[in-house]
Each structure stands twice: as C-alpha cells, then as structure tokens.
Amino acid sequence: MPSSPIRKLVPYAEEATKQGKHIYYLNIGQPDIKTPEVALKAIKESDIDVIAYSRSEGSEIYRQKISAYYSKHDIQVNHDDIIVTTGGSEALLFAFGSIMDIDDEIIIPEPFYANYHGFSTASGVKIVPVISKIEDNFALPPIEEFEKLITPKTKAILICNPGNPTGYLYSKEEIQKLAAIVKKYDLFLIADEVYREFTYDGHEHYSVMQETEIGNHTIMIDSVSKRYSMCGARVGCLVSKNKALIQTVLKFAQARLSPPTLAQIASEAALETPQSYFDDVIEEYIGRRNTLISELQNIPNVKVATPKGAFYCIAELPVKNSDDFAQWLLEHFDINGETVMVAPAGGFYSTPGIGLNQIRIAYVLKKESLVKAVNIIKEALNVYKD
C-alpha cells in the first residue's frame, strides 16, 4: 500500500512544531472556511435518542434531497441512482470493486489525486497513466493518447473535474470526447466531481452525468467534504443510471453496514445552504488563487499552472527532488521561526521519474499567509542545495 504524499511528512511537521516553529500548511486540502451554520445547527439541535444504523444505501430522504440538488445543476437522477458512502473515498473503492477484477486496468490522466494509487492497490487494479503537461495547463491529453492505451483489460477512464492536484476544469468539449471513447470501447467513465462548486473566471462545470446518451457508462463520485467544508463528516455518494452497477455497489455498501448516521443529518441540512455562502467562498478562493499565482510567478525559474477550479495548483521548482526539498523545509529551514509544508507532486504521478521537481499547493490559507508562505519558499530556494 503506497504512503500518502500528502501525509507522509507529518512526523517532520510535528517535530518542527515541537521546536517552536510555526508552519504554513499548504499540503492538504483542508479548507479553513467555516462549515455552514445550518449543518452545525442540525447536529446541535438533533433530538435523536439512539444513533442507529441507517440504510446501507443511505437515508431515503437524504438521497431524495441530493437528487433535487443535482436537478438544480442540470443533472437528472433519481434517489435510487444514488448510494451514500463514507466519503468520496469509499465511493471510489466501491466503484473500483464493482466494475473491475484483479489485474484489470483503468486509464487516468496524470498527475492525479494521490489516493487513486491506494484505491487501485486495494482493488488489485492497474493504473495506466496518460500524461497531461504543465505547459498545457494540464488540459485533457489528445484523445488518441487514450486510444493507444486501451486493451482487453481496460475497464474504465477516471477523471477528477475540477482536478486535484492541478485545479484544471475540463470543458464540455473535453467531456464529450471522453464520452465518445467510452461508448466506442464499452468502458466506464468515472468522474470525481467533489469540487463542482469551485469554478472561476466565468467557467461553468459540466458533469459527465449531463451526457445522457452514455448513462450506462457513467459513474459520478461526490462528497460534502469540500463543498461545505465538512471533511470530517465523511459523507459522499456514488451516482449512476446503470442499475446493474448500483445493485453491485449496494452489496459493497451492505458489507460495511451503513454510512454515518449523524453525519447524514448534517449533510442533509447542508443542502439548505444559501447561494450567498458559495458566492462568498468562491470570491475568497479567487482572491487566494490570484495572490498565490502572482507570488509564485515572481520567483525565478518557477513554473506554475493557473487553476480554473478547485483550490490546488502545481508548481515546478528548480530542484531535482521535491520530496527532499519538502522535508528539508521542515527540518532545516525557517524565517523568524516560520516554515512551510507542501506536498511533493511525484506521488501524484504513476509514471516513474515524472513530477519529481513539482509540488502541489493547496491555497486553503488566507491571502496574507499565502504571501508569507511563498516568500519562505522563495528564500529557501536561494539557499537549498540538491
């Protein structure tokens, strides 16, 4: 089982903290945005007497409300097309287990969310990467590159939209190209859409579920974690119009009994979050993104892709190995007792030797902190020796 490139540096951060250093955490997508009051209130005012199991597929009322939420986003699904899961992570594990057997293959544009490595390992599945490039802002690789990789073992293509770790937002045209290829080769198209609300510069999110002609081929993964700043609730869902798939996923759901009961109460209430909440959050993230990208572009020999969504970016540094640099930052460098924790990007690739000089930055801190953090990285690069 692979280590998380996001979390494996935690022991070094803990030691730095013991030494009295203040750390700017840019390594993990834990928003500092306040959870909607309506969700917190639902937990505090709950009159529940027994925290009992819920249904394996999740509360019917909650699934009906999720269906209504999707309808507002031009995604037409019924409540019985939805399985509530323990976070988007479990939804992905259920999807892998339901459509693939040992040694089957899944094509994923890289860099990709690092835990896809873990899900594939746990399922005995082989990731076949197709490389997207920082020079292209991590846009969808040419569809011909996907076709070259398809074998009898290929069962699915997986994308994250908007992307973690790149922040790239796939266009309607790119989604339609993927839809055509999965239909042609009878594959599944899995879309991790947990950052749907976070799109910038006038761009709109286009879901794979809007490609209704390939309904039997599409699987959508979703979560309350980032949308409502409820990472610790551990509530997500898997959505598909494919009835046979849903019945198989339900067997996995039954094996783990049920998703969290209290967290579903909070998640159901969170669906009542007013649009003004998202307007404010998106405005905040746009400001953070612009600040971060501007500061990074001022560092000599640093290359950075501009995100269109989510709250991550990939930066290419003038170093040979960002793992070593990230550890060195925590162990040996600080400015006035302050240092930075970043996520080395090599762990977001599966092609050996790719991305070793890149880092992923999560802009989940206030603008003032981002400026200070990037300045620390800038000064560190001036003295760091590979």
Kinemage of the C-alpha trace (Angstrom):
@kinemage 1
@onewidth
@group {chain A} dominant
@subgroup {mainchain}
@vectorlist {calphas} color= white
{ca met a 1} P 0.000 0.000 0.000
{ca pro a 2} L 1.574 3.342 -1.009
{ca ser a 3} L 2.204 6.093 1.527
{ca ser a 4} L 0.243 9.299 1.106
{ca pro a 5} L 2.498 12.017 -0.372
{ca ile a 6} L 0.203 14.464 1.384
{ca arg a 7} L 0.540 12.992 4.878
{ca lys a 8} L 3.903 11.220 4.952
{ca leu a 9} L 5.751 14.376 6.020
{ca val a 10} L 3.565 14.779 9.117
{ca pro a 11} L 6.233 13.428 11.540
{ca tyr a 12} L 8.671 16.113 10.346
{ca ala a 13} L 6.000 18.788 10.760
{ca glu a 14} L 5.241 17.573 14.267
{ca glu a 15} L 8.935 17.742 15.182
{ca ala a 16} L 9.185 21.259 13.734
{ca thr a 17} L 6.184 22.274 15.839
{ca lys a 18} L 7.827 20.825 18.962
{ca gln a 19} L 10.816 23.051 18.196
{ca gly a 20} L 8.506 26.057 18.324
{ca lys a 21} L 8.236 26.691 14.591
{ca his a 22} L 5.045 27.996 13.015
{ca ile a 23} L 4.087 26.044 9.902
{ca tyr a 24} L 2.027 27.278 6.974
{ca tyr a 25} L 0.203 24.140 5.861
{ca leu a 26} L -0.108 24.154 2.075
{ca asn a 27} L -0.002 20.367 1.824
{ca ile a 28} L -3.574 19.265 2.390
{ca gly a 29} L -6.984 20.307 1.091
{ca gln a 30} L -8.494 21.095 4.486
{ca pro a 31} L -10.389 24.351 3.952
{ca asp a 32} L -10.311 26.971 6.690
{ca ile a 33} L -13.761 28.094 5.519
{ca lys a 34} L -16.430 27.803 8.227
{ca thr a 35} L -18.893 24.923 7.891
{ca pro a 36} L -22.405 26.263 7.066
{ca glu a 37} L -24.271 27.145 10.241
{ca val a 38} L -27.329 25.215 9.083
{ca ala a 39} L -25.330 21.952 9.161
{ca leu a 40} L -23.824 22.597 12.594
{ca lys a 41} L -27.227 23.611 13.953
{ca ala a 42} L -28.787 20.349 12.720
{ca ile a 43} L -26.344 18.330 14.829
{ca lys a 44} L -26.628 20.537 17.904
{ca glu a 45} L -30.430 20.534 17.837
{ca ser a 46} L -30.924 16.895 16.879
{ca asp a 47} L -33.391 15.094 19.165
{ca ile a 48} L -32.078 11.656 18.194
{ca asp a 49} L -32.258 9.134 21.073
{ca val a 50} L -30.296 6.276 19.512
{ca ile a 51} L -27.527 6.667 16.953
{ca ala a 52} L -28.714 3.676 14.964
{ca tyr a 53} L -27.651 2.221 11.634
{ca ser a 54} L -29.046 3.971 8.596
{ca arg a 55} L -29.960 2.113 5.421
{ca ser a 56} L -26.926 0.710 3.611
{ca glu a 57} L -27.625 2.947 0.610
{ca gly a 58} L -28.169 5.952 2.876
{ca ser a 59} L -31.271 7.698 4.175
{ca glu a 60} L -34.009 7.818 1.542
{ca ile a 61} L -34.936 11.378 2.485
{ca tyr a 62} L -31.307 12.457 2.154
{ca arg a 63} L -30.977 10.768 -1.247
{ca gln a 64} L -34.153 12.450 -2.441
{ca lys a 65} L -32.736 15.815 -1.401
{ca ile a 66} L -29.421 15.053 -3.130
{ca ser a 67} L -31.402 14.261 -6.291
{ca ala a 68} L -33.137 17.643 -6.022
{ca tyr a 69} L -29.761 19.362 -5.537
{ca tyr a 70} L -28.413 17.728 -8.716
{ca ser a 71} L -31.507 18.790 -10.644
{ca lys a 72} L -30.560 22.415 -9.968
{ca his a 73} L -27.250 21.644 -11.727
{ca asp a 74} L -28.928 20.132 -14.786
{ca ile a 75} L -28.180 16.584 -13.600
{ca gln a 76} L -31.318 14.461 -13.725
{ca val a 77} L -31.057 11.425 -11.429
{ca asn a 78} L -33.485 9.633 -9.121
{ca his a 79} L -32.790 8.910 -5.471
{ca asp a 80} L -32.351 5.226 -6.304
{ca asp a 81} L -29.473 6.128 -8.649
{ca ile a 82} L -27.558 7.238 -5.543
{ca ile a 83} L -25.630 5.249 -2.924
{ca val a 84} L -24.493 7.283 0.092
{ca thr a 85} L -20.938 6.405 1.133
{ca thr a 86} L -18.420 7.109 3.860
{ca gly a 87} L -16.805 9.963 1.957
{ca gly a 88} L -15.943 10.106 -1.726
{ca ser a 89} L -13.065 7.736 -0.954
{ca glu a 90} L -15.395 4.845 -0.185
{ca ala a 91} L -17.432 5.668 -3.294
{ca leu a 92} L -14.286 5.258 -5.403
{ca leu a 93} L -13.397 1.977 -3.701
{ca phe a 94} L -16.921 0.690 -4.321
{ca ala a 95} L -16.719 1.764 -7.974
{ca phe a 96} L -13.378 0.012 -8.481
{ca gly a 97} L -14.620 -3.158 -6.791
{ca ser a 98} L -17.886 -3.183 -8.745
{ca ile a 99} L -16.552 -2.811 -12.286
{ca met a 100} L -13.061 -4.348 -12.185
{ca asp a 101} L -11.480 -7.649 -11.292
{ca ile a 102} L -7.884 -8.376 -10.290
{ca asp a 103} L -5.363 -7.140 -12.904
{ca asp a 104} L -7.925 -5.095 -14.836
{ca glu a 105} L -6.803 -1.645 -15.983
{ca ile a 106} L -8.049 1.912 -15.529
{ca ile a 107} L -6.740 4.875 -17.543
{ca ile a 108} L -6.196 8.083 -15.558
{ca pro a 109} L -4.729 11.417 -16.740
{ca glu a 110} L -1.783 12.239 -14.513
{ca pro a 111} L -0.995 13.947 -12.237
{ca phe a 112} L -3.991 12.624 -10.314
{ca tyr a 113} L -5.293 12.549 -6.738
{ca ala a 114} L -2.690 10.501 -4.898
{ca asn a 115} L -5.164 8.202 -3.158
{ca tyr a 116} L -6.198 6.770 -6.529
{ca his a 117} L -2.965 4.786 -6.087
{ca gly a 118} L -4.279 3.350 -2.828
{ca phe a 119} L -7.725 2.546 -4.220
{ca ser a 120} L -6.223 0.715 -7.191
{ca thr a 121} L -3.803 -1.208 -4.969
{ca ala a 122} L -6.602 -2.232 -2.598
{ca ser a 123} L -8.646 -3.428 -5.584
{ca gly a 124} L -5.787 -5.219 -7.350
{ca val a 125} L -6.229 -2.919 -10.332
{ca lys a 126} L -3.519 -1.459 -12.580
{ca ile a 127} L -3.429 2.285 -13.259
{ca val a 128} L -2.465 3.116 -16.839
{ca pro a 129} L -1.454 6.793 -16.912
{ca val a 130} L -1.810 9.252 -19.751
{ca ile a 131} L 0.343 12.307 -19.107
{ca ser a 132} L -1.034 15.842 -19.049
{ca lys a 133} L 1.531 18.638 -19.083
{ca ile a 134} L 2.097 21.786 -17.088
{ca glu a 135} L 2.881 23.565 -20.373
{ca asp a 136} L -0.739 22.902 -21.436
{ca asn a 137} L -2.103 23.876 -18.022
{ca phe a 138} L -2.857 20.140 -17.526
{ca ala a 139} L -5.587 20.082 -20.178
{ca leu a 140} L -7.022 16.751 -21.340
{ca pro a 141} L -4.358 14.906 -23.364
{ca pro a 142} L -5.250 14.173 -27.008
{ca ile a 143} L -7.942 11.516 -27.159
{ca glu a 144} L -5.667 9.480 -29.448
{ca glu a 145} L -3.338 9.010 -26.478
{ca phe a 146} L -6.180 7.323 -24.591
{ca glu a 147} L -6.993 5.044 -27.514
{ca lys a 148} L -3.398 3.841 -27.719
{ca leu a 149} L -3.644 2.575 -24.138
{ca ile a 150} L -6.910 0.643 -24.387
{ca thr a 151} L -6.532 -3.142 -24.096
{ca pro a 152} L -8.947 -6.008 -23.376
{ca lys a 153} L -8.133 -5.410 -19.686
{ca thr a 154} L -9.241 -1.762 -19.787
{ca lys a 155} L -12.491 -1.239 -17.901
{ca ala a 156} L -12.673 2.484 -17.214
{ca ile a 157} L -11.313 6.001 -17.573
{ca leu a 158} L -11.174 8.117 -14.403
{ca ile a 159} L -11.014 11.904 -14.242
{ca cys a 160} L -11.214 14.445 -11.435
{ca asn a 161} L -13.144 17.528 -12.506
{ca pro a 162} L -12.174 20.150 -11.380
{ca gly a 163} L -8.860 18.453 -10.783
{ca asn a 164} L -6.938 17.624 -7.683
{ca pro a 165} L -3.940 18.303 -7.766
{ca thr a 166} L -3.997 20.553 -10.856
{ca gly a 167} L -7.106 22.701 -10.476
{ca tyr a 168} L -7.859 22.058 -14.147
{ca leu a 169} L -11.520 22.279 -15.204
{ca tyr a 170} L -12.476 20.043 -18.126
{ca ser a 171} L -14.569 21.753 -20.798
{ca lys a 172} L -17.845 20.424 -22.198
{ca glu a 173} L -15.981 19.538 -25.399
{ca glu a 174} L -13.367 17.529 -23.489
{ca ile a 175} L -16.069 15.633 -21.585
{ca gln a 176} L -17.817 14.862 -24.869
{ca lys a 177} L -14.600 13.469 -26.327
{ca leu a 178} L -14.305 11.136 -23.348
{ca ala a 179} L -17.971 10.206 -23.665
{ca ala a 180} L -17.438 9.184 -27.287
{ca ile a 181} L -14.448 6.971 -26.493
{ca val a 182} L -16.083 5.129 -23.577
{ca lys a 183} L -19.113 4.445 -25.756
{ca lys a 184} L -16.912 3.252 -28.631
{ca tyr a 185} L -14.954 0.817 -26.471
{ca asp a 186} L -17.718 -0.053 -23.967
{ca leu a 187} L -15.900 1.364 -20.942
{ca phe a 188} L -16.999 3.183 -17.806
{ca leu a 189} L -16.258 6.887 -17.369
{ca ile a 190} L -15.764 7.672 -13.668
{ca ala a 191} L -15.796 11.357 -12.743
{ca asp a 192} L -14.704 12.562 -9.322
{ca glu a 193} L -16.708 15.802 -9.107
{ca val a 194} L -16.302 16.745 -5.459
{ca tyr a 195} L -15.113 20.276 -6.349
{ca arg a 196} L -18.090 21.055 -8.630
{ca glu a 197} L -18.945 24.381 -6.972
{ca phe a 198} L -15.414 25.758 -7.179
{ca thr a 199} L -15.051 27.160 -10.714
{ca tyr a 200} L -13.563 30.525 -11.630
{ca asp a 201} L -13.258 33.192 -14.314
{ca gly a 202} L -16.764 32.650 -15.653
{ca his a 203} L -16.212 28.956 -16.391
{ca glu a 204} L -19.025 26.507 -15.605
{ca his a 205} L -18.741 22.914 -14.524
{ca tyr a 206} L -20.016 20.304 -16.988
{ca ser a 207} L -20.823 16.942 -15.450
{ca val a 208} L -20.417 13.546 -17.086
{ca met a 209} L -23.986 12.906 -15.917
{ca gln a 210} L -25.159 15.546 -18.407
{ca glu a 211} L -24.050 13.227 -21.206
{ca thr a 212} L -27.326 11.314 -21.012
{ca glu a 213} L -26.627 9.111 -24.052
{ca ile a 214} L -23.927 7.266 -22.088
{ca gly a 215} L -25.913 6.900 -18.872
{ca asn a 216} L -24.997 3.217 -18.509
{ca his a 217} L -21.306 4.085 -18.865
{ca thr a 218} L -21.031 6.910 -16.320
{ca ile a 219} L -20.248 6.882 -12.607
{ca met a 220} L -20.124 10.131 -10.650
{ca ile a 221} L -18.292 10.411 -7.327
{ca asp a 222} L -19.304 13.184 -4.954
{ca ser a 223} L -18.782 14.356 -1.367
{ca val a 224} L -19.809 17.004 1.143
{ca ser a 225} L -16.203 17.394 2.312
{ca lys a 226} L -15.032 20.370 0.263
{ca arg a 227} L -18.376 21.811 -0.870
{ca tyr a 228} L -19.490 22.544 2.686
{ca ser a 229} L -16.092 22.440 4.410
{ca met a 230} L -17.192 19.217 6.138
{ca cys a 231} L -14.163 16.976 5.570
{ca gly a 232} L -14.610 15.242 8.926
{ca ala a 233} L -18.240 14.308 8.287
{ca arg a 234} L -17.117 11.521 5.935
{ca val a 235} L -20.211 11.547 3.749
{ca gly a 236} L -20.078 11.123 -0.006
{ca cys a 237} L -22.016 9.294 -2.680
{ca leu a 238} L -21.784 7.284 -5.870
{ca val a 239} L -24.239 8.147 -8.638
{ca ser a 240} L -25.061 6.151 -11.779
{ca lys a 241} L -28.003 5.409 -14.049
{ca asn a 242} L -26.626 1.889 -14.552
{ca lys a 243} L -28.990 -0.269 -12.493
{ca ala a 244} L -26.793 -3.384 -12.513
{ca leu a 245} L -23.859 -1.327 -11.264
{ca ile a 246} L -25.930 0.252 -8.479
{ca gln a 247} L -27.074 -3.193 -7.333
{ca thr a 248} L -23.446 -4.351 -7.179
{ca val a 249} L -22.342 -1.225 -5.306
{ca leu a 250} L -25.185 -1.844 -2.848
{ca lys a 251} L -23.644 -5.231 -1.988
{ca phe a 252} L -20.413 -3.468 -1.012
{ca ala a 253} L -22.461 -0.925 0.968
{ca gln a 254} L -24.283 -3.715 2.803
{ca ala a 255} L -20.955 -5.355 3.683
{ca arg a 256} L -19.891 -2.238 5.569
{ca leu a 257} L -23.411 -1.865 7.047
{ca ser a 258} L -24.184 1.854 6.719
{ca pro a 259} L -22.798 5.362 6.234
{ca pro a 260} L -22.540 7.622 9.334
{ca thr a 261} L -25.979 8.442 10.757
{ca leu a 262} L -25.198 11.751 12.495
{ca ala a 263} L -23.132 12.995 9.563
{ca gln a 264} L -26.039 12.327 7.204
{ca ile a 265} L -28.207 14.585 9.371
{ca ala a 266} L -25.633 17.361 8.986
{ca ser a 267} L -25.206 16.673 5.269
{ca glu a 268} L -28.947 16.754 4.661
{ca ala a 269} L -29.170 20.104 6.426
{ca ala a 270} L -26.165 21.411 4.475
{ca leu a 271} L -28.193 21.101 1.270
{ca glu a 272} L -30.153 24.126 2.540
{ca thr a 273} L -27.001 26.270 2.475
{ca pro a 274} L -27.839 29.575 0.735
{ca gln a 275} L -26.138 30.531 -2.531
{ca ser a 276} L -24.650 33.567 -0.785
{ca tyr a 277} L -22.406 31.181 1.161
{ca phe a 278} L -20.908 29.815 -2.077
{ca asp a 279} L -20.659 33.286 -3.627
{ca asp a 280} L -18.546 34.443 -0.696
{ca val a 281} L -16.428 31.275 -0.647
{ca ile a 282} L -15.703 31.410 -4.382
{ca glu a 283} L -14.804 35.109 -4.169
{ca glu a 284} L -12.394 34.260 -1.366
{ca tyr a 285} L -10.785 31.417 -3.319
{ca ile a 286} L -10.402 33.539 -6.450
{ca gly a 287} L -8.540 36.126 -4.385
{ca arg a 288} L -6.339 33.450 -2.836
{ca arg a 289} L -5.628 31.859 -6.212
{ca asn a 290} L -4.693 35.169 -7.809
{ca thr a 291} L -2.443 36.055 -4.880
{ca leu a 292} L -0.727 32.656 -4.888
{ca ile a 293} L -0.149 32.518 -8.650
{ca ser a 294} L 1.137 36.106 -8.753
{ca glu a 295} L 3.585 35.464 -5.889
{ca leu a 296} L 4.837 32.196 -7.399
{ca gln a 297} L 5.375 33.822 -10.801
{ca asn a 298} L 7.718 36.294 -9.122
{ca ile a 299} L 10.128 33.504 -8.131
{ca pro a 300} L 12.889 32.956 -10.732
{ca asn a 301} L 12.788 29.600 -12.552
{ca val a 302} L 9.448 28.572 -11.053
{ca lys a 303} L 6.719 27.434 -13.448
{ca val a 304} L 3.093 27.344 -12.326
{ca ala a 305} L -0.188 26.302 -13.920
{ca thr a 306} L -3.204 28.567 -13.366
{ca pro a 307} L -6.165 26.650 -11.895
{ca lys a 308} L -9.673 27.109 -13.301
{ca gly a 309} L -11.288 25.349 -10.352
{ca ala a 310} L -10.862 23.545 -7.003
{ca phe a 311} L -8.202 25.072 -4.706
{ca tyr a 312} L -4.925 23.494 -5.771
{ca cys a 313} L -2.116 24.283 -8.138
{ca ile a 314} L 1.022 22.533 -9.323
{ca ala a 315} L 4.295 24.468 -9.254
{ca glu a 316} L 7.514 23.283 -10.877
{ca leu a 317} L 10.595 24.233 -8.860
{ca pro a 318} L 14.294 24.492 -9.781
{ca val a 319} L 15.098 21.413 -7.667
{ca lys a 320} L 15.813 17.783 -8.552
{ca asn a 321} L 13.655 16.186 -5.899
{ca ser a 322} L 10.740 17.963 -4.229
{ca asp a 323} L 10.450 15.197 -1.592
{ca asp a 324} L 13.872 16.128 -0.293
{ca phe a 325} L 13.113 19.844 -0.558
{ca ala a 326} L 9.814 19.499 1.336
{ca gln a 327} L 11.471 17.536 4.134
{ca trp a 328} L 14.386 19.987 4.264
{ca leu a 329} L 11.940 22.893 4.641
{ca leu a 330} L 10.531 21.303 7.780
{ca glu a 331} L 13.807 20.064 9.264
{ca his a 332} L 16.331 22.745 8.415
{ca phe a 333} L 14.754 25.996 7.215
{ca asp a 334} L 12.718 28.775 8.711
{ca ile a 335} L 12.407 32.550 8.618
{ca asn a 336} L 11.837 34.052 12.030
{ca gly a 337} L 10.585 30.693 13.268
{ca glu a 338} L 8.200 30.118 10.369
{ca thr a 339} L 8.341 27.481 7.632
{ca val a 340} L 6.084 25.783 5.074
{ca met a 341} L 4.681 22.310 4.487
{ca val a 342} L 4.000 21.380 0.853
{ca ala a 343} L 3.004 18.164 -0.910
{ca pro a 344} L 5.688 16.751 -3.237
{ca ala a 345} L 3.988 16.116 -6.580
{ca gly a 346} L 5.856 12.932 -7.502
{ca gly a 347} L 3.249 10.981 -5.541
{ca phe a 348} L 0.525 12.314 -7.834
{ca tyr a 349} L 2.071 10.527 -10.820
{ca ser a 350} L 2.401 6.820 -11.545
{ca thr a 351} L 4.944 7.157 -14.364
{ca pro a 352} L 8.379 6.701 -12.726
{ca gly a 353} L 10.572 9.796 -12.682
{ca ile a 354} L 7.828 12.254 -13.629
{ca gly a 355} L 6.886 15.224 -11.462
{ca leu a 356} L 9.865 14.894 -9.108
{ca asn a 357} L 10.577 18.639 -9.309
{ca gln a 358} L 6.953 19.666 -8.733
{ca ile a 359} L 4.883 20.411 -5.643
{ca arg a 360} L 1.162 20.682 -5.075
{ca ile a 361} L -0.035 23.711 -3.151
{ca ala a 362} L -3.487 23.895 -1.566
{ca tyr a 363} L -4.493 27.544 -1.238
{ca val a 364} L -6.595 26.973 1.847
{ca leu a 365} L -4.997 29.788 3.860
{ca lys a 366} L -5.801 33.476 3.934
{ca lys a 367} L -4.063 35.707 1.388
{ca glu a 368} L -1.684 37.221 3.952
{ca ser a 369} L -0.500 33.756 4.967
{ca leu a 370} L -0.067 32.710 1.332
{ca val a 371} L 2.200 35.701 0.687
{ca lys a 372} L 4.333 34.812 3.706
{ca ala a 373} L 4.431 31.123 2.740
{ca val a 374} L 5.531 31.794 -0.843
{ca asn a 375} L 8.210 34.198 0.394
{ca ile a 376} L 9.558 31.411 2.610
{ca ile a 377} L 9.684 29.074 -0.414
{ca lys a 378} L 11.440 31.792 -2.437
{ca glu a 379} L 14.102 32.388 0.202
{ca ala a 380} L 14.504 28.657 0.777
{ca leu a 381} L 15.209 28.065 -2.919
{ca asn a 382} L 18.019 30.625 -2.717
{ca val a 383} L 19.928 28.551 -0.156
{ca tyr a 384} L 18.766 24.989 -0.833
{ca lys a 385} L 21.379 22.607 -2.247
{ca asp a 386} L 20.211 19.470 -4.072
